[in-house]
Amino acid sequence: MRVNSADSSFSSHPAENELTIHHLLTHTSGLSYGGPVVGPVYSKLGIVTGWTKDSVLLESNIAKMGSLPLLHEPGSQFTYGVSIDVLGRIVEIVSGQSFEVYLQENIFSPLGMKDTYFYLPEEKYERLVDVWFTEGTNPDDYTVSDYPKDGYKTYFSGGAGLVSTASDYFQYASAMLNKGMWNNTRILKEETANLMMSNQIDTLFSGEGEHFGYGGSVYTTDGSFGRKVGRFSWGGYWQTTYWVDPQRNMVTMLLTNARETPKWNELFDGFEQIVNNSVSEEAGQ
């Protein structure tokens, strides 16, 4: 795909491989979150790549994406982006429900997640905490942080926009630690959970022992800061992180509710080192 920066027009050629659900789950589809190449094209077409207060439906937004070329051949590169939004629309088509209703009925309610929503009920507005920004940054550069309370409340993104609590998110993460089950409630087959927490794209996404499964990174060897084989993790937009550590039988979260604060990587890595150093090696046995 080539984009003319002058008018946001683009040129492309047919893909050699068919785009699959595997590509979407692993962010190897060629879809992105915008950026310097396709950002102007997305903006010109009014494509939402996160959350919005506008009157937008997942169905119509994904339909617009379907008219655009990919950044690269499916399966050839890891490009973090709106692949998960497309999966959200697939869930709607297969289930016949909105993505919001599907999540509530099949994940949130079964796991006892009582405070997880795309848009908060009015009686919970006062519990929405403030977002912190680094001094000198302009919050207007980011999608407004009070969207869970305002606007049309019609867009249920596949890859962004949920608000929750540490308690609720612990329920989900614990289900992942227990191979798809929590409090005697199973939301995933054990085989499915194992696939999610296994390397699915070889070295297309790689760091020191780190690769990518379905929905998060996974360690295939031990890594820095006390990380163990099998560690499954990902982060959130408002500077949050969680990881599941099967070796230590442990779930850990750090939720800062901030955006681009200085040295946040050092904060996360240091926190993980402290946590891992505090756990006895016999704890997971």
N, C-alpha and C positions, 0 to 999 in steps of 0.2 A: 504494500500500500504506500502510495506517495501522495502527500498533501501539498497543495499550493497555498502557501501562507498568505498570499495576497487576497484570495477570495474563498478559501476553505474548500475549494474543489479538490477532487482526488482522482487517482487512477489506480487500477489494480489488475490482477490476472486471476483466473480461476484456481482455487485450491486443488492440490493433488489428492488430498485425503479428506474423507467426510468427517465433519466435526461430530464428536460423540459425547455422551454423558461423562465418560471417563475424562475427556479433555476438560470439560467444564468443572468437574470435581477437583481437578488437579491444577487448575489455572494454566493449562497449556493450550487453551482454545484459540488464543490470538486476540481475545477481547481484553481491553484495558480499562482503567479508571479515568482515561483522558490523557493528560500529559501534553507535552509540546507537539506531538505528532497528530493525534486524533482529537485532542481537546477542543480546538477550534471547530471541528466538524460536529462534535457532540453538542457544543454550545449553539451552533447555527441551527441545528435540528431540534433544540430544546430537550435533549436527552438527559434524564436524571441519573446521576451516578452515585447516589447515596440516599438522602432523604430530602423531603420537600414539604413546604406548607401549601403548595399549589394543588389544584384539582387535577391530579394525575393518577392513572391506574397502571399497575404493573403490566397488564395486558397490552395497553397501547404503547408504553415505553419500550417494552421488549420488541414489539412489532417494528418500531423505528430502528432499533439496533439491527434487526434482520435485513435491513436494506443496505447495511454498510459492509465493506470488506474487512478482513482481519489484518492485524498487524503482522502476522507471520503464519506459516503453515501449521495447522493443528498438530500438536504433539512434538513440535520442534524446539520450543522454548517455554520457559516459565514466565508468564506475565500476569502479575496480580491485578485483578480487575473485576468486571461485572459478570464474570462467568456464573457466580452464585446467584445473581439476580435472574439470569436465564433459567437456572435450576428452580428458583422459586416459582417462575411462571409454569414450568413443566409440572411441578407439584399441583398447581391450580388446575391444569388441564386434566391430569390423571385422576385427581380426587374429586373434581367438580366443586371444590370449595375455594374460598379466598385463602391466600397463604396465611393470613392472620388466624382464621378459624381453624385451619389445618394444624398449625402449631399449637394452638390452645388445646385442641381436642386430643392430639396425639403425643405431645411432649410436655407442655407446661402443666396441664391439669393432672395427668397421670403421675408426674414427678412431684406434685405438690408445690409447684412454682406459682405462688399467688400474687407476685408483684412484678411480673414480666409482661411487657406490652410494647406495641409499636406506639400507641397513644394512650396516655394515662387517663383513667376515669377522673372526673372532676374532683371527687372526694379525696384523691391522692395528690392533687396538684402541689400542696404545701410540702410534700416529701421529696420533690425534685430538687436535688442539690445544685448549687452553682457550679459552672465550669470555670476553671482558672486558666488564664493566659499569661504568657511571659510578658513582662513589662516592655513596651515598645512595639508589640505586635498588634495588629488590628483584627479584632474578633470578626469584623465584617468580611475578612478574607476566608472565613469558614462558614459552612452552612450553619444557620442560627441554632444555638444550643437549646432554645426553649420550644423547639418544634413538637415535643411530645404533648404540649398543652394547646397549641394554637393551629390555625389553618384548617384546611378541608379534611385532613385525616383520612385520606383515601389511598395513600401509597404504602404498600407493604413490601418493601424491598427484600430480595432474597439474601443480600449480603450485608445489610446495614440497617440501623435505625431502631433496634430494640433497646429499651431501657429496662434495668433490672436492679436487683440488690445482691449483695455478697451472699446472703443466705440462699436465695433462689439459684444463683449461678453455681453454688456449691452442690446443689441437688443434681444439676446437669453434669458437672465435672465428675461427681461421684458415680454417676451412671456410666460414664466412660471408663473410669477406673475399674468398675465391676463388669466390664464387657457388655454394656447395654442394659444393665439392671440396677435399680436402686429401691430399697425398702420393699422388696418382693414384687416390684413392678418392672416388667421388661418393656423397653421401648425400641430395642434393636436386637436382632439375632446376634449371638456371640460371634458368628462368622463375619457379620457386617462390621461390628466394632473392631475386630482384628484387622480387617481390611483398611478401615479408617486409620488405624494406628500402625500401619506398615508402610514402608517406602514404596510409592507407586510410580515414580518417574525417574528412577535411577539417579543420575547426577545432574538433571536439569535444574534442580534446586539443591544446593549443597553448601554446607559450611563445615566447620570442624566436627565431623561426626553427624551432621544434621542433614536430613532430607525431607521429603514432603509426602504425606499420605493423602487422605480424603478429608479436607477441612482443617488441617493443621500440620505443623512440622513434627518430625519424629527423629529421634536419635538412634542410629544403628550401631554406634560405638559410644563409649564414654566420652564426655567432653569437658570443657572448662566449667569452673564454678560448681564442681561436684555433680555435674549432670551425668545420669546413668542411661545405659541402653534402654530403649523403650519409652523414654520421656516424650510425651505428646503435649503440644502447646500451640497457642496463638495469642494474639493481642487484639485490643479494641481501639477504636478511633480516639477515644478520650483518654488515651494513655493508660490502658489497663493491660494486665497480662494474667494468664493462668497456666498452670501445667499439671499434668497427671504423671505421677512417678510410680509405675508398677513395681519397680524394684524395691522401693521403700514403702509401698502401699499407702501412698500419700497424694493428696490434692492440695495445691497452694494457689493463692490469688493475691494480686496487688492491684488495687483500684485507686488511682490518683485523681480521676476526674479533671484532668488538665490537658493542655495541648501545647506540644513542642516546648516544654520547659527545659532549661539547660541541664545537660548531663543526665537526662532521664535514662539513657542506656546504662550509665554507671550505677544509677539507683537500682534498676531492675537486676543487673548482674550481681551487685553487692548484696541485695536482699536475698537472692537465690543462694549465694555462697553461705550467708549466715544461716539460712534455713537448713541447707544440706549439712552443714557442719554441726547443727544442733540435733540431728537425728542419728540415733544409734543404728549401726549396720544391721543389728538383729531385728529392727522394728518391722521390716517387711517380711520376716520369715514366720 
